[in-house]
Amino acid sequence: MNSNFFLKKSILYDWIPDFAFHFYDLSELVVLAKELEEECLMIADHLNAFLAIYKKGTRAKPKGLCTTFQYASLDSSELELCQKLEHKLDGDILVAYAKPLQRWE
């Protein structure tokens, strides 16, 4: 069984491409409670970005989402919205990825 199978419980991560889901170690991602996950999805839609929530203390891996895909470009009000959401995450880390996904060159 794929070690990332736990992410299937969450609709927040439906955007992760199959190659990343099957071959990357995504164990640092957090599956949120339904209410908080729905809030994340509304904010992601508002930002026109993909969101991921990482466990507190997570660092980028050489073969991971942060080193594969570019982050979203946010203006100050969008960043403030992300920071308000992040305060609800008990130290976990919110990352906004560009939509559509763009690979780093």
Buried (B, 14 or more C-beta within 10 A) or exposed (E): EEEBEEBEEBEBBEBBEEEBBEEBEBEBBBBBEEEBBEBBBEBBEEBEBBBBBBEEEBEEBEEBBBEBBEBBEBEEEBEEBBEEBBEEBEEBBBBBBBBEBEEEE
